[in-house]
Amino acid sequence: MKRYRTCLAAVLLTACAALGTTVSAAARPTTGPASGTAAHTPSPDAPHRGTVTLARRPADSPAPGRDRAVRAFAEGRREQAAQQARISGRQPKDADVTHNWWGVFPQPGTHDGIMATHSVDPAYHVSDADNFTYAPTTKAQNSCMEMVTAYWNSGDELWAWDWCSSPGGPAKTLAIDANFLATYTTSASGHPAYTVQMVQDNTSANQWSAYLYNYRTSGWDLLYRQSGRDQSGLDHGWDMFEIYASVNPSTGNGYYCTEARGTVFDSSAVQLRRGGTWKSARPADSPWTEDNPQGSAFLCPALRFLQAGANDHWTVRQ
């Protein structure tokens, strides 16, 4: 199946798995914010704290196919970096899997930090091992990590993907479970959502820190910090919806089209930091990957792509 792209289009992750870790359950409330709570945009200046305490899950082990997936990821990134200026469709390396994405691409030189509020849906479960939904997923220009809402057949997780080490991969993972919902989510656009912030705090070393906003303590928890050279091969950032999908022969659509029928993928309050000042993403600095994508190009004809704000809010839903 052909995939259509604009000159700004770029990919990030591929089918991959990683060792998992989860936030310690100590001193956690058992319930999250009340349903229907008004959306709250955390202040970028709220207190920043040290690394989140992580506890290894008993079942931690490399998932089957991890090495193959990581190799495919690296190759796919090289191909996309070389072709990011092309305006054309391209046949996937694996013709059985369609890879596509949509969202905003913060441009080079416009920011040294990014922040957004991303929806999560613990009820969305992926069945097929070759299918991945990364939505929303965000990365700043030259940042050493990408924060990914990852739905795959081993579970629903939040990843801090390391772009400044080799071969790269999810350096930190948090299960999107009751503990996560209670600590890191509020209601945004009527759905549970977490807020993430990535900032460059040392220019010469290209050191970046990724924070999650803790709604229980009203401060930012440091999830991951890394420095070095960004190896993504791309000179812009992104905040987007992304799929790796194969066709379910019983429906003729992607497996996820049925499995995520009730799921809303939403990214709101997208902000960029420049010169110490945070401002909402705008058309001038964060263009859409394309204006009117078609659900059929994502193996889901019913899928709708909504520009809910002036480049600082998008929604993908059926």
C-alpha positions as CSV (number, residue, x, y, z in Angstrom):
1,M,0.0,0.0,0.0
2,K,1.3,3.4,-1.0
3,R,1.8,6.0,1.8
4,Y,1.5,9.7,1.0
5,R,3.6,12.3,2.6
6,T,4.3,16.0,2.6
7,C,7.8,17.4,2.6
8,L,7.6,17.8,6.3
9,A,6.7,14.2,7.0
10,A,9.0,12.1,9.2
11,V,8.7,8.9,11.2
12,L,10.1,8.1,14.6
13,L,9.5,4.8,16.2
14,T,8.9,1.3,14.8
15,A,7.8,-1.9,16.2
16,C,9.9,-2.3,19.3
17,A,9.8,-3.5,22.8
18,A,11.9,-2.8,25.9
19,L,12.5,-3.6,29.5
20,G,9.7,-2.1,31.5
21,T,9.6,-0.2,34.7
22,T,6.8,1.4,36.6
23,V,6.3,4.2,39.2
24,S,6.5,3.1,42.8
25,A,3.0,2.7,44.3
26,A,4.1,4.2,47.7
27,A,2.0,7.1,49.0
28,R,-0.4,7.0,46.0
29,P,-4.0,7.9,46.0
30,T,-6.2,5.1,44.8
31,T,-8.3,7.3,42.5
32,G,-7.6,10.0,40.0
33,P,-9.2,13.4,39.4
34,A,-13.0,13.3,39.4
35,S,-14.6,12.6,36.0
36,G,-15.5,15.8,34.2
37,T,-12.8,17.9,36.0
38,A,-12.0,21.0,34.0
39,A,-8.8,20.8,32.0
40,H,-5.8,22.2,33.9
41,T,-2.7,23.4,32.2
42,P,0.3,23.1,34.6
43,S,2.6,26.1,34.9
44,P,6.0,25.6,33.3
45,D,7.4,27.3,36.4
46,A,5.9,24.8,38.9
47,P,8.5,23.1,41.1
48,H,10.8,20.6,39.4
49,R,11.8,17.6,41.5
50,G,14.3,14.7,41.2
51,T,13.9,11.5,39.3
52,V,10.7,9.5,39.7
53,T,11.2,6.4,41.9
54,L,11.0,3.4,39.6
55,A,10.3,-0.2,40.6
56,R,11.0,-3.1,38.2
57,R,8.0,-5.2,37.4
58,P,8.4,-9.0,38.1
59,A,7.6,-9.9,34.5
60,D,10.3,-7.7,33.1
61,S,12.2,-9.4,30.2
62,P,13.1,-8.6,26.6
63,A,9.9,-9.1,24.5
64,P,10.1,-11.5,21.5
65,G,11.3,-9.8,18.4
66,R,13.0,-6.9,20.1
67,D,16.3,-7.1,18.3
68,R,14.6,-7.4,14.9
69,A,12.3,-4.4,15.7
70,V,15.2,-2.2,16.9
71,R,17.1,-3.0,13.7
72,A,14.0,-2.1,11.6
73,F,13.6,1.1,13.6
74,A,17.2,2.2,12.9
75,E,16.9,1.4,9.2
76,G,13.6,3.2,8.9
77,R,14.9,6.3,10.6
78,R,17.9,6.5,8.2
79,E,15.6,6.1,5.2
80,Q,13.2,8.8,6.4
81,A,15.9,11.3,7.3
82,A,17.3,10.9,3.7
83,Q,13.9,11.4,2.2
84,Q,12.3,14.0,4.5
85,A,12.3,16.6,1.7
86,R,10.5,14.4,-0.8
87,I,6.9,15.0,-1.6
88,S,5.7,11.6,-2.7
89,G,4.3,8.3,-1.7
90,R,6.6,5.4,-0.8
91,Q,6.2,1.7,-0.5
92,P,6.9,0.4,3.0
93,K,9.8,-1.9,3.5
94,D,7.3,-4.4,4.9
95,A,4.4,-4.3,2.5
96,D,2.1,-5.9,5.1
97,V,2.5,-3.0,7.5
98,T,1.3,0.6,6.9
99,H,3.2,3.3,8.7
100,N,1.6,6.8,8.8
101,W,1.4,9.9,11.0
102,W,-0.2,13.3,11.3
103,G,0.2,16.3,13.6
104,V,2.4,19.4,13.9
105,F,6.1,19.7,13.3
106,P,7.9,22.5,15.3
107,Q,10.5,23.8,13.0
108,P,14.3,24.2,13.4
109,G,15.4,27.2,15.5
110,T,12.0,27.9,17.0
111,H,12.3,26.2,20.4
112,D,14.5,24.7,23.1
113,G,11.6,23.1,24.9
114,I,8.2,21.6,24.3
115,M,5.1,20.9,26.4
116,A,1.8,19.3,25.7
117,T,-1.2,17.5,27.4
118,H,-1.8,14.1,25.9
119,S,-4.8,11.8,26.3
120,V,-4.6,8.2,27.4
121,D,-7.1,5.3,27.1
122,P,-6.4,2.3,29.3
123,A,-9.3,0.5,27.6
124,Y,-7.6,0.4,24.3
125,H,-5.8,-2.9,23.8
126,V,-3.8,-4.0,20.8
127,S,-4.0,-7.6,19.8
128,D,-1.6,-8.1,16.9
129,A,2.2,-8.2,17.6
130,D,3.0,-6.2,14.4
131,N,0.7,-3.3,15.3
132,F,1.6,-0.2,17.2
133,T,-0.2,3.0,17.9
134,Y,2.0,5.8,19.1
135,A,-0.4,8.6,19.9
136,P,0.2,11.2,21.0
137,T,4.0,11.2,20.7
138,T,6.2,14.3,21.0
139,K,9.8,15.3,20.5
140,A,11.6,18.7,20.5
141,Q,14.2,19.7,17.9
142,N,17.5,18.0,18.8
143,S,16.1,16.6,22.1
144,C,17.7,13.5,23.5
145,M,14.3,11.9,24.2
146,E,10.9,11.5,22.8
147,M,7.8,11.0,25.0
148,V,5.6,8.3,23.5
149,T,2.1,7.1,24.4
150,A,2.6,3.5,23.3
151,Y,-0.2,1.1,22.7
152,W,1.1,-2.4,21.7
153,N,0.2,-6.0,22.4
154,S,2.3,-6.1,25.6
155,G,0.3,-3.3,27.2
156,D,-0.3,0.4,27.3
157,E,2.7,2.4,28.3
158,L,4.4,5.8,28.4
159,W,8.0,5.7,27.0
160,A,10.9,8.0,27.2
161,W,12.7,7.0,24.0
162,D,16.4,7.8,24.1
163,W,17.6,9.4,20.9
164,C,21.1,10.2,22.1
165,S,22.4,6.7,22.7
166,S,23.0,3.7,20.4
167,P,21.1,1.7,19.5
168,G,18.4,3.7,21.3
169,G,15.1,2.6,22.6
170,P,12.7,3.2,25.5
171,A,15.0,4.2,28.3
172,K,12.2,4.5,30.8
173,T,8.7,3.0,30.6
174,L,5.7,3.6,32.8
175,A,2.6,1.4,32.7
176,I,-0.6,3.3,32.0
177,D,-2.4,1.8,35.0
178,A,-4.4,2.9,38.0
179,N,-1.3,4.3,39.7
180,F,-0.3,6.3,36.7
181,L,-3.8,7.7,36.2
182,A,-4.1,8.7,39.9
183,T,-0.8,10.6,39.9
184,Y,-0.2,12.0,36.5
185,T,-3.6,12.5,34.8
186,T,-6.4,15.0,34.9
187,S,-9.4,15.5,32.6
188,A,-8.7,17.3,29.3
189,S,-11.2,17.5,26.5
190,G,-13.3,15.0,28.5
191,H,-10.6,12.3,28.7
192,P,-7.8,11.3,31.1
193,A,-4.6,13.1,30.0
194,Y,-1.0,13.6,31.3
195,T,1.2,16.7,30.7
196,V,4.8,16.3,29.6
197,Q,7.6,18.9,29.3
198,M,11.0,18.5,27.7
199,V,13.6,21.2,28.1
200,Q,17.2,21.7,27.1
201,D,19.0,22.7,30.3
202,N,22.6,22.6,29.0
203,T,23.2,23.9,25.5
204,S,26.9,23.0,25.1
205,A,26.3,19.4,26.2
206,N,22.8,19.2,24.5
207,Q,21.4,18.0,27.9
208,W,17.7,17.5,28.0
209,S,15.3,16.7,30.8
210,A,11.8,15.1,30.5
211,Y,9.2,15.9,33.2
212,L,5.7,14.7,34.0
213,Y,3.4,16.9,35.9
214,N,2.3,15.3,39.2
215,Y,-1.3,16.4,39.8
216,R,-1.1,15.0,43.4
217,T,1.8,17.2,44.4
218,S,1.3,20.0,41.9
219,G,4.9,19.9,40.7
220,W,7.0,18.4,37.9
221,D,8.6,14.9,38.4
222,L,11.8,14.3,36.4
223,L,11.4,11.1,34.4
224,Y,14.5,11.0,32.3
225,R,17.6,13.1,31.6
226,Q,20.2,12.6,28.8
227,S,22.8,14.5,26.9
228,G,24.7,14.0,23.7
229,R,24.0,14.1,20.0
230,D,20.4,13.6,18.7
231,Q,20.6,10.6,16.4
232,S,17.1,10.8,14.9
233,G,18.5,12.4,11.7
234,L,15.7,15.0,11.7
235,D,16.1,18.7,12.2
236,H,12.6,19.4,13.5
237,G,10.4,18.3,16.4
238,W,6.9,16.8,16.3
239,D,3.7,16.3,18.3
240,M,1.6,13.8,16.4
241,F,-0.5,10.7,15.9
242,E,1.3,7.7,14.5
243,I,0.5,4.1,13.5
244,Y,2.1,0.9,12.4
245,A,-0.9,-1.1,11.2
246,S,-1.7,-4.3,9.3
247,V,-5.0,-5.3,7.7
248,N,-7.4,-7.5,9.6
249,P,-8.7,-9.8,6.8
250,S,-12.1,-10.1,8.5
251,T,-12.7,-6.3,8.2
252,G,-10.4,-5.1,5.4
253,N,-9.2,-2.4,7.8
254,G,-6.4,-2.1,10.2
255,Y,-6.8,-4.1,13.4
256,Y,-6.6,-0.8,15.4
257,C,-9.6,0.6,13.5
258,T,-11.9,-1.8,15.4
259,E,-9.9,-2.0,18.6
260,A,-9.6,1.8,19.0
261,R,-13.1,2.6,17.8
262,G,-14.1,4.3,21.0
263,T,-10.7,5.9,21.7
264,V,-10.0,9.6,21.3
265,F,-6.4,10.6,20.6
266,D,-6.0,14.2,21.7
267,S,-3.0,16.6,22.2
268,S,-3.8,20.0,23.6
269,A,-2.0,23.0,25.0
270,V,1.1,22.4,22.8
271,Q,3.6,25.0,23.8
272,L,7.2,25.8,22.7
273,R,9.9,27.4,24.8
274,R,12.3,29.9,23.3
275,G,14.5,32.4,25.1
276,G,13.0,31.3,28.4
277,T,9.5,32.1,27.3
278,W,6.7,29.6,26.7
279,K,4.2,30.3,23.9
280,S,1.5,28.2,22.2
281,A,2.5,26.5,19.0
282,R,1.4,28.6,16.0
283,P,1.2,28.1,12.2
284,A,4.4,30.0,11.7
285,D,6.5,27.7,13.8
286,S,4.6,24.4,13.9
287,P,2.9,23.6,10.6
288,W,0.6,20.6,10.1
289,T,2.1,17.6,8.3
290,E,-0.8,17.9,5.9
291,D,-4.2,19.7,6.0
292,N,-6.7,17.0,5.1
293,P,-5.4,13.5,5.6
294,Q,-7.7,10.6,4.7
295,G,-8.6,7.8,7.1
296,S,-8.1,5.3,4.2
297,A,-4.4,6.1,4.2
298,F,-4.3,5.0,7.8
299,L,-6.3,1.7,7.1
300,C,-9.3,3.2,8.9
301,P,-11.7,5.1,6.6
302,A,-13.8,6.3,9.5
303,L,-10.9,8.1,11.1
304,R,-11.2,11.9,11.4
305,F,-8.3,14.3,11.8
306,L,-9.4,17.5,13.6
307,Q,-7.4,20.7,13.8
308,A,-8.9,21.7,17.1
309,G,-6.7,24.7,17.6
310,A,-4.3,27.0,15.7
311,N,-1.6,24.3,15.6
312,D,-1.6,23.9,19.4
313,H,-4.4,21.3,19.6
314,W,-5.3,18.3,17.5
315,T,-7.7,15.3,17.8
316,V,-7.9,12.0,16.0
317,R,-11.0,9.9,16.4
318,Q,-13.6,7.9,14.6
